[in-house]
Amino acid sequence: MRRLAGFAMVCLPACAPAAVEPARSPEPESRRTVARLESLPEAPATPAPVAAASPPWHWVLSQDHGIRNDEGGAGGFLAPRGQRAHHGIDLLAAIGTPVIAPCAGRARAGKNSSHGKWVQLVCPLPSELGLAAERRVSLFFAHLFDVADLGGDFASVEAGATLGHVGKTGNAAGSSIAPHLHFEAILRDDEATASEEHHSGRDASETLAAREVGQVFATRCLAPLGLRRTDGDVWLNRRVDPFILLTCLGAKKPSYSRPKSALAKASYPFSSAYHADAFDVDGAVPSPGGLASR
């Protein structure tokens, strides 16, 4: 399989983990999730050595048309999906929009009845987070029109490479559902478990990596920037809200623009679900170095 072209990635400076607040009873599911994470072993008290800074991650689309919300349902993170919650975020986009690899890693492609054509990309987490070097994130892109030069076996991909193009395959093919990129992010403890990740909605298990990243994000990104969701949580066990992940890892999102096509009625800006004290969530989000210094 040939190597795809692009560039590299980064993130935030390392910091000491912060304690996770215990759940109280009765509490909503989002609070109980934090309590379950507390049962995992403690994150290392001493962060790993900080390596030289690498470039920030990429946003996954060249345009920002916001979050899909149409007759087929809401596309936000943890939006209702029958008996379960939506495990990713649906980024509204025209069919044929390139899907960009946000980080350098290993990718494979496949197809099934629900996700249609999909790509899974496994990347190491930036060393600036101060985590163990083996920690990984598994990123999942679904409902694609086509995929790049990828097959069922993992192949190296560089940050910025085109993974495929937005489509309406799988259960997104219905006329009531606007075209979009379904995007998920799951934190895993090592390369092997990340590569085996199936992104099934039936699996709600937790990971130490999710606990560690949650602590770092809380102290180095969410609290300093006043970054939060206004309508829900940003974690579900090992899953993290992809908008939060990319923002905290420095991906510069394009400024929001409402599409002039029929997609306009399904377009909801990020400010409908998120807020930050330090920047405009509908604007072009700056790199984490700039955010952290505010």
Residue pairs with C-beta under 8 A, 6 or more apart in sequence:
1 149
1 150
1 151
1 153
1 155
2 149
2 155
3 155
3 156
3 157
3 158
4 101
4 107
4 148
4 149
4 155
4 156
4 157
4 158
4 161
4 162
4 163
5 158
5 160
5 161
6 58
6 101
6 104
6 157
6 158
6 159
6 160
6 161
7 55
7 58
7 104
7 158
7 159
7 160
8 54
8 55
8 104
8 158
8 159
9 54
9 55
9 56
9 57
9 58
9 102
9 103
9 104
9 123
9 126
9 159
9 249
10 53
10 54
10 55
10 56
10 57
10 126
10 128
10 249
10 250
10 288
11 54
11 56
11 57
11 125
11 126
11 128
11 129
11 248
11 249
11 250
11 288
12 126
12 128
12 129
12 216
12 220
12 221
12 248
12 249
12 250
12 288
12 292
13 50
13 128
13 220
13 292
14 47
14 48
14 50
14 128
14 129
14 130
14 216
15 47
15 130
15 216
15 219
15 220
16 45
16 47
16 219
17 42
17 43
17 44
17 45
17 212
17 215
17 216
17 219
18 215
18 218
18 219
19 215
20 34
20 37
20 38
20 211
20 214
20 215
20 218
21 34
22 34
22 35
22 38
23 31
23 32
23 34
23 35
23 38
24 31
27 35
29 233
30 78
30 232
30 233
30 235
30 236
33 233
33 235
33 236
33 237
34 235
36 206
36 237
37 206
37 210
37 211
37 214
37 235
37 237
40 206
40 207
40 208
40 211
41 208
43 208
43 211
43 212
43 215
44 132
44 212
47 130
47 131
48 127
48 130
48 131
48 132
48 133
50 127
50 128
50 130
51 127
51 128
53 128
53 289
54 126
54 127
54 128
55 159
56 249
56 250
56 251
56 252
56 287
56 288
57 102
57 103
57 126
57 159
57 246
57 249
57 250
57 251
58 100
58 101
58 102
58 103
58 159
58 160
58 251
58 252
59 100
59 102
59 246
59 251
59 252
59 253
59 254
60 91
60 99
60 100
60 102
60 141
60 181
60 183
60 246
60 251
61 91
61 93
61 97
61 98
61 99
61 100
61 166
61 181
61 254
62 97
62 98
62 100
62 254
63 93
63 97
63 254
63 257
64 91
64 253
64 254
64 255
64 256
64 257
64 270
64 282
65 91
65 92
65 93
65 94
65 256
65 257
65 258
65 259
65 263
65 267
66 91
66 92
66 256
66 258
66 267
66 268
66 269
66 270
66 272
67 74
67 75
67 76
67 89
67 90
67 91
67 92
67 267
67 268
67 269
67 270
67 272
67 273
68 74
68 75
68 90
68 91
68 92
68 177
68 178
68 180
68 266
68 267
68 268
69 75
69 76
69 266
69 267
69 268
70 176
70 177
70 178
70 265
70 266
71 176
71 177
72 172
72 174
72 176
72 177
72 178
73 79
73 80
73 81
73 86
73 177
74 80
74 86
75 86
75 89
75 90
75 91
75 92
75 180
75 182
76 86
76 89
76 90
76 231
76 232
76 273
77 86
77 87
77 88
77 89
77 229
77 232
77 234
77 241
77 242
77 243
78 85
78 86
78 87
78 232
78 233
78 236
78 241
79 85
79 86
80 86
81 201
84 201
85 236
87 184
87 199
87 201
87 236
87 239
88 140
88 142
88 182
88 183
88 184
88 185
88 242
89 182
89 183
89 184
89 241
89 242
89 243
90 180
90 181
90 182
90 183
91 180
91 181
91 183
92 178
92 179
92 180
92 259
92 263
92 266
92 267
92 268
93 166
93 179
93 180
93 181
94 166
94 179
94 259
94 261
94 263
95 145
95 165
95 166
95 167
95 168
95 179
96 145
96 165
96 166
96 167
97 165
97 166
97 181
98 162
98 164
98 165
99 119
99 141
99 144
99 162
99 163
99 164
99 165
99 166
99 181
100 160
100 161
100 162
100 163
101 107
101 121
101 157
101 158
101 159
101 160
101 161
101 162
101 163
102 121
102 123
102 139
102 159
102 246
102 249
102 251
103 121
103 123
103 124
103 137
103 139
103 159
103 249
104 123
104 156
104 157
104 158
104 159
105 121
105 122
105 123
105 124
105 156
105 157
106 121
106 122
106 154
106 155
106 156
106 157
106 195
107 119
107 120
107 121
107 122
107 150
107 154
107 155
107 157
107 163
108 119
108 120
108 150
108 151
108 152
108 153
108 154
108 155
109 117
109 118
109 119
109 120
109 147
109 148
109 150
109 151
109 152
109 164
110 117
110 118
110 120
110 152
111 117
111 118
111 169
112 118
112 170
113 170
113 171
114 170
114 171
115 140
115 142
115 143
115 169
115 170
115 171
115 182
115 199
116 142
116 143
116 144
116 167
116 168
116 169
116 170
116 171
116 172
116 173
117 142
117 143
117 144
117 145
117 146
117 147
117 164
117 167
117 169
117 170
118 140
118 141
118 142
118 143
118 144
118 147
118 170
119 140
119 141
119 144
119 147
119 148
119 150
119 163
119 164
120 138
120 139
120 140
120 141
120 197
120 199
121 138
121 139
121 140
121 141
121 157
121 163
122 136
122 137
122 138
122 139
122 154
122 191
122 194
122 195
122 197
123 136
123 137
123 139
124 133
124 135
124 136
125 131
125 135
125 136
125 137
125 187
125 209
125 213
126 249
127 133
129 135
129 212
129 213
129 216
130 216
131 209
131 212
131 213
131 216
134 189
134 190
134 191
135 187
135 188
135 189
135 190
135 209
135 212
135 213
136 187
136 188
136 189
136 190
136 191
136 193
136 194
136 209
137 185
137 186
137 187
137 188
137 194
137 245
138 185
138 186
138 187
138 188
138 194
138 195
138 197
138 199
139 183
139 184
139 185
139 242
140 182
140 183
140 184
140 185
140 186
140 197
140 199
141 163
141 164
141 181
141 182
141 183
142 170
142 172
142 181
142 182
142 183
142 184
143 166
143 167
143 168
143 169
143 170
143 172
143 179
143 180
143 181
143 182
144 163
144 164
144 165
144 166
144 167
144 169
144 181
145 164
145 165
145 166
145 167
145 168
145 169
146 164
146 165
146 167
147 163
147 164
148 161
148 162
148 163
148 164
149 155
150 157
150 163
150 164
154 195
157 163
166 179
166 180
166 181
167 179
168 177
168 179
172 179
172 180
172 182
178 262
178 263
178 266
179 263
183 242
184 199
184 239
184 242
185 239
185 240
185 241
185 242
185 245
186 194
186 197
186 199
186 238
186 239
186 240
187 207
187 209
187 210
187 213
187 238
187 239
187 240
188 194
188 197
188 207
188 209
188 238
189 207
189 208
189 209
193 207
204 236
204 237
205 237
205 238
206 237
206 238
207 237
207 238
209 238
210 235
210 237
210 238
210 239
210 240
213 240
214 235
214 240
217 240
217 244
217 248
220 248
220 292
221 227
221 244
221 247
221 248
221 288
221 291
221 292
222 228
222 234
222 244
222 248
224 278
224 291
224 292
224 294
225 276
225 277
225 278
225 279
225 291
225 292
225 294
226 275
226 276
226 277
226 278
227 244
227 247
227 248
227 274
227 275
227 276
227 277
227 278
227 281
228 234
228 274
228 275
228 276
229 241
229 244
229 273
229 274
230 273
230 274
230 275
231 273
232 273
233 241
234 240
234 241
234 244
235 241
243 270
243 274
246 253
247 253
247 285
248 288
249 288
250 287
250 288
250 289
251 285
252 284
252 285
252 286
252 287
253 270
253 284
253 285
254 284
255 282
255 283
255 284
256 269
256 270
256 271
256 282
256 283
258 264
258 267
258 269
259 267
269 281
269 282
270 281
270 282
271 280
271 281
271 282
274 281
275 281
278 291
278 294
279 285
279 286
279 291
279 294
285 291
